[in-house]
Amino acid sequence: MADKLNHFNDRGEAHMVNVGDKPPTQRAAVAEGSIYMRAETLQRILAGDNKKGDVLGVARIAGIMAAKKTAELIPLCHPLALSHVDIELIPDDKNISVLCRVTVQTTGNTGVEMEALTAVQVTLLTIYDMCKAMDRGMRMNDIKLVSKSGGKSGNWQR
C-alpha cells in the first residue's frame, strides 16, 4: 500500500483521483457485516411475520440500490457502471443474527470496495428500519472488506 493519501493533491486539498490513465480491468469486491437482534425478532423475520413486509427481500433491494448510488453518498468516489451486485442474507440461529455478504463486480478503471461496503451498511440499516418497532436494541457489527480483485494493486484477501 502506498504511504501517500491519493485523495489529496500536492497542496493538501481533497480532490477526486484521476483514474483516466488506468486500464479497465475486471474488478470485484466482497464485504460483509452482521446485525444482531433478539431471538424473537429473528424468528419473525424468518416467518415473514412483519407488518412492513418481506424484511430480507426489501433489505436486499435496498443494498443493490445503495451499491449503485455509492458515488452520490461518498464525496470522492467515482460513479461506476456495475455489472453485478449479489447480496446474500444468511440467518444465524446460534448467534441470533443475520450475516450480509455482498459481492460487487465491474470492468473499469477503479475498484468496487466502497460499493460493496456501502451495500452492506444499507442492507443492515434496512433490516433495522423494518424491525425497529419490535427490537430497538439491534446492533450492526463486523462490517469489513473480505476481499478485492483486479487493478494495479491486484488481489487482496482478509
Secondary structure as UniProt FT lines:
FT   TURN            6..7
FT   TURN            10..11
FT   TURN            20..21
FT   STRAND          25..36
FT   HELIX           39..47
FT   TURN            51..52
FT   HELIX           55..68
FT   HELIX           70..73
FT   TURN            75..76
FT   STRAND          84..92
FT   TURN            93..96
FT   STRAND          97..108
FT   HELIX           113..131
FT   TURN            132..134
FT   TURN            136..137
FT   STRAND          139..149
FT   TURN            152..153
FT   STRAND          156..157
//
